Amino acid sequence: MIFGTDYNGGGMFVVERIFEEGTVRPEAFLLKIVFTVITISAVYKGGEIVPSFFIGATLGAVLATVFGLPLGLGAAIGMVAFLLRSQIVR
């Protein structure tokens, strides 16, 4: 698999790693978006909620480092914000 299993599949262990170890790769949310788009474009129903949690948590954690906030707080805010935004757009 390209980039291992971090961005292919559910990837909840990446979200868990943010909360438990306080680490996130800055490009994580972009890669997950790319692979999710490829999956949906191939007409494969891979899920909507878990990728939303992943993208929100990783983007929130990356922005938390920019603003000097704890990664866990940024990830939690990102998860909720991204999920709420994706539900409102529908």
Biotite code that builds the C-alpha atoms (Angstrom):
import biotite.structure as struc

atoms = struc.array([
    struc.Atom([0.000, 0.000, 0.000], chain_id="A", res_id=1, res_name="MET", atom_name="CA", element="C"),
    struc.Atom([1.091, 3.529, -0.675], chain_id="A", res_id=2, res_name="ILE", atom_name="CA", element="C"),
    struc.Atom([2.293, 5.203, 2.558], chain_id="A", res_id=3, res_name="PHE", atom_name="CA", element="C"),
    struc.Atom([1.506, 2.046, 4.512], chain_id="A", res_id=4, res_name="GLY", atom_name="CA", element="C"),
    struc.Atom([-1.828, 1.696, 6.260], chain_id="A", res_id=5, res_name="THR", atom_name="CA", element="C"),
    struc.Atom([-1.881, 5.126, 7.889], chain_id="A", res_id=6, res_name="ASP", atom_name="CA", element="C"),
    struc.Atom([-3.998, 6.713, 5.154], chain_id="A", res_id=7, res_name="TYR", atom_name="CA", element="C"),
    struc.Atom([-5.582, 3.658, 3.536], chain_id="A", res_id=8, res_name="ASN", atom_name="CA", element="C"),
    struc.Atom([-8.400, 2.165, 5.558], chain_id="A", res_id=9, res_name="GLY", atom_name="CA", element="C"),
    struc.Atom([-9.976, 3.607, 8.673], chain_id="A", res_id=10, res_name="GLY", atom_name="CA", element="C"),
    struc.Atom([-6.848, 5.029, 10.234], chain_id="A", res_id=11, res_name="GLY", atom_name="CA", element="C"),
    struc.Atom([-8.317, 5.438, 13.702], chain_id="A", res_id=12, res_name="MET", atom_name="CA", element="C"),
    struc.Atom([-4.973, 4.357, 15.163], chain_id="A", res_id=13, res_name="PHE", atom_name="CA", element="C"),
    struc.Atom([-3.531, 7.603, 13.764], chain_id="A", res_id=14, res_name="VAL", atom_name="CA", element="C"),
    struc.Atom([-6.189, 9.542, 15.679], chain_id="A", res_id=15, res_name="VAL", atom_name="CA", element="C"),
    struc.Atom([-5.460, 7.488, 18.803], chain_id="A", res_id=16, res_name="GLU", atom_name="CA", element="C"),
    struc.Atom([-1.741, 8.247, 18.394], chain_id="A", res_id=17, res_name="ARG", atom_name="CA", element="C"),
    struc.Atom([-2.503, 11.986, 18.457], chain_id="A", res_id=18, res_name="ILE", atom_name="CA", element="C"),
    struc.Atom([-4.250, 11.669, 21.807], chain_id="A", res_id=19, res_name="PHE", atom_name="CA", element="C"),
    struc.Atom([-1.927, 9.094, 23.369], chain_id="A", res_id=20, res_name="GLU", atom_name="CA", element="C"),
    struc.Atom([1.511, 10.097, 22.072], chain_id="A", res_id=21, res_name="GLU", atom_name="CA", element="C"),
    struc.Atom([0.911, 13.674, 20.952], chain_id="A", res_id=22, res_name="GLY", atom_name="CA", element="C"),
    struc.Atom([2.321, 13.121, 17.453], chain_id="A", res_id=23, res_name="THR", atom_name="CA", element="C"),
    struc.Atom([0.946, 13.882, 14.009], chain_id="A", res_id=24, res_name="VAL", atom_name="CA", element="C"),
    struc.Atom([2.496, 14.186, 10.559], chain_id="A", res_id=25, res_name="ARG", atom_name="CA", element="C"),
    struc.Atom([1.730, 17.590, 9.018], chain_id="A", res_id=26, res_name="PRO", atom_name="CA", element="C"),
    struc.Atom([0.700, 16.085, 5.674], chain_id="A", res_id=27, res_name="GLU", atom_name="CA", element="C"),
    struc.Atom([-1.633, 13.489, 7.209], chain_id="A", res_id=28, res_name="ALA", atom_name="CA", element="C"),
    struc.Atom([-4.928, 15.256, 6.554], chain_id="A", res_id=29, res_name="PHE", atom_name="CA", element="C"),
    struc.Atom([-4.012, 16.052, 2.932], chain_id="A", res_id=30, res_name="LEU", atom_name="CA", element="C"),
    struc.Atom([-3.029, 12.461, 2.180], chain_id="A", res_id=31, res_name="LEU", atom_name="CA", element="C"),
    struc.Atom([-6.228, 11.127, 3.743], chain_id="A", res_id=32, res_name="LYS", atom_name="CA", element="C"),
    struc.Atom([-8.293, 13.555, 1.663], chain_id="A", res_id=33, res_name="ILE", atom_name="CA", element="C"),
    struc.Atom([-6.522, 12.432, -1.517], chain_id="A", res_id=34, res_name="VAL", atom_name="CA", element="C"),
    struc.Atom([-6.987, 8.729, -0.795], chain_id="A", res_id=35, res_name="PHE", atom_name="CA", element="C"),
    struc.Atom([-10.627, 9.220, 0.240], chain_id="A", res_id=36, res_name="THR", atom_name="CA", element="C"),
    struc.Atom([-11.352, 11.083, -3.002], chain_id="A", res_id=37, res_name="VAL", atom_name="CA", element="C"),
    struc.Atom([-9.694, 8.316, -5.016], chain_id="A", res_id=38, res_name="ILE", atom_name="CA", element="C"),
    struc.Atom([-11.731, 5.683, -3.187], chain_id="A", res_id=39, res_name="THR", atom_name="CA", element="C"),
    struc.Atom([-15.043, 7.485, -3.665], chain_id="A", res_id=40, res_name="ILE", atom_name="CA", element="C"),
    struc.Atom([-14.199, 8.288, -7.312], chain_id="A", res_id=41, res_name="SER", atom_name="CA", element="C"),
    struc.Atom([-13.671, 4.597, -7.934], chain_id="A", res_id=42, res_name="ALA", atom_name="CA", element="C"),
    struc.Atom([-17.280, 4.108, -6.744], chain_id="A", res_id=43, res_name="VAL", atom_name="CA", element="C"),
    struc.Atom([-16.128, 2.179, -3.695], chain_id="A", res_id=44, res_name="TYR", atom_name="CA", element="C"),
    struc.Atom([-18.170, 2.861, -0.587], chain_id="A", res_id=45, res_name="LYS", atom_name="CA", element="C"),
    struc.Atom([-15.438, 3.089, 2.013], chain_id="A", res_id=46, res_name="GLY", atom_name="CA", element="C"),
    struc.Atom([-17.060, 5.132, 4.742], chain_id="A", res_id=47, res_name="GLY", atom_name="CA", element="C"),
    struc.Atom([-17.760, 8.726, 5.607], chain_id="A", res_id=48, res_name="GLU", atom_name="CA", element="C"),
    struc.Atom([-17.648, 9.111, 9.380], chain_id="A", res_id=49, res_name="ILE", atom_name="CA", element="C"),
    struc.Atom([-14.215, 7.647, 10.137], chain_id="A", res_id=50, res_name="VAL", atom_name="CA", element="C"),
    struc.Atom([-12.469, 9.610, 7.349], chain_id="A", res_id=51, res_name="PRO", atom_name="CA", element="C"),
    struc.Atom([-14.201, 12.741, 8.664], chain_id="A", res_id=52, res_name="SER", atom_name="CA", element="C"),
    struc.Atom([-12.866, 12.042, 12.163], chain_id="A", res_id=53, res_name="PHE", atom_name="CA", element="C"),
    struc.Atom([-9.394, 11.347, 10.763], chain_id="A", res_id=54, res_name="PHE", atom_name="CA", element="C"),
    struc.Atom([-9.219, 14.499, 8.627], chain_id="A", res_id=55, res_name="ILE", atom_name="CA", element="C"),
    struc.Atom([-10.672, 16.708, 11.351], chain_id="A", res_id=56, res_name="GLY", atom_name="CA", element="C"),
    struc.Atom([-8.406, 15.330, 14.066], chain_id="A", res_id=57, res_name="ALA", atom_name="CA", element="C"),
    struc.Atom([-5.210, 15.552, 12.031], chain_id="A", res_id=58, res_name="THR", atom_name="CA", element="C"),
    struc.Atom([-5.991, 19.025, 10.674], chain_id="A", res_id=59, res_name="LEU", atom_name="CA", element="C"),
    struc.Atom([-6.923, 20.193, 14.176], chain_id="A", res_id=60, res_name="GLY", atom_name="CA", element="C"),
    struc.Atom([-3.697, 18.782, 15.614], chain_id="A", res_id=61, res_name="ALA", atom_name="CA", element="C"),
    struc.Atom([-1.579, 20.440, 12.915], chain_id="A", res_id=62, res_name="VAL", atom_name="CA", element="C"),
    struc.Atom([-3.298, 23.781, 13.511], chain_id="A", res_id=63, res_name="LEU", atom_name="CA", element="C"),
    struc.Atom([-2.877, 23.313, 17.262], chain_id="A", res_id=64, res_name="ALA", atom_name="CA", element="C"),
    struc.Atom([0.894, 23.217, 16.784], chain_id="A", res_id=65, res_name="THR", atom_name="CA", element="C"),
    struc.Atom([0.676, 26.457, 14.784], chain_id="A", res_id=66, res_name="VAL", atom_name="CA", element="C"),
    struc.Atom([-1.327, 28.197, 17.514], chain_id="A", res_id=67, res_name="PHE", atom_name="CA", element="C"),
    struc.Atom([0.563, 26.666, 20.441], chain_id="A", res_id=68, res_name="GLY", atom_name="CA", element="C"),
    struc.Atom([-2.340, 24.599, 21.781], chain_id="A", res_id=69, res_name="LEU", atom_name="CA", element="C"),
    struc.Atom([-2.166, 21.022, 23.082], chain_id="A", res_id=70, res_name="PRO", atom_name="CA", element="C"),
    struc.Atom([-2.451, 18.517, 20.228], chain_id="A", res_id=71, res_name="LEU", atom_name="CA", element="C"),
    struc.Atom([-5.269, 16.613, 21.919], chain_id="A", res_id=72, res_name="GLY", atom_name="CA", element="C"),
    struc.Atom([-7.358, 19.759, 22.271], chain_id="A", res_id=73, res_name="LEU", atom_name="CA", element="C"),
    struc.Atom([-6.774, 20.717, 18.640], chain_id="A", res_id=74, res_name="GLY", atom_name="CA", element="C"),
    struc.Atom([-7.617, 17.202, 17.484], chain_id="A", res_id=75, res_name="ALA", atom_name="CA", element="C"),
    struc.Atom([-10.846, 17.122, 19.498], chain_id="A", res_id=76, res_name="ALA", atom_name="CA", element="C"),
    struc.Atom([-11.938, 20.525, 18.202], chain_id="A", res_id=77, res_name="ILE", atom_name="CA", element="C"),
    struc.Atom([-11.022, 19.504, 14.653], chain_id="A", res_id=78, res_name="GLY", atom_name="CA", element="C"),
    struc.Atom([-12.965, 16.248, 14.861], chain_id="A", res_id=79, res_name="MET", atom_name="CA", element="C"),
    struc.Atom([-16.117, 17.951, 16.073], chain_id="A", res_id=80, res_name="VAL", atom_name="CA", element="C"),
    struc.Atom([-15.825, 20.912, 13.699], chain_id="A", res_id=81, res_name="ALA", atom_name="CA", element="C"),
    struc.Atom([-15.155, 18.789, 10.612], chain_id="A", res_id=82, res_name="PHE", atom_name="CA", element="C"),
    struc.Atom([-17.931, 16.332, 11.419], chain_id="A", res_id=83, res_name="LEU", atom_name="CA", element="C"),
    struc.Atom([-20.460, 19.100, 12.092], chain_id="A", res_id=84, res_name="LEU", atom_name="CA", element="C"),
    struc.Atom([-19.470, 20.937, 8.931], chain_id="A", res_id=85, res_name="ARG", atom_name="CA", element="C"),
    struc.Atom([-19.795, 17.783, 6.805], chain_id="A", res_id=86, res_name="SER", atom_name="CA", element="C"),
    struc.Atom([-23.280, 17.160, 8.216], chain_id="A", res_id=87, res_name="GLN", atom_name="CA", element="C"),
    struc.Atom([-24.421, 20.756, 7.647], chain_id="A", res_id=88, res_name="ILE", atom_name="CA", element="C"),
    struc.Atom([-23.343, 20.766, 3.982], chain_id="A", res_id=89, res_name="VAL", atom_name="CA", element="C"),
    struc.Atom([-25.520, 17.747, 3.182], chain_id="A", res_id=90, res_name="ARG", atom_name="CA", element="C"),
])
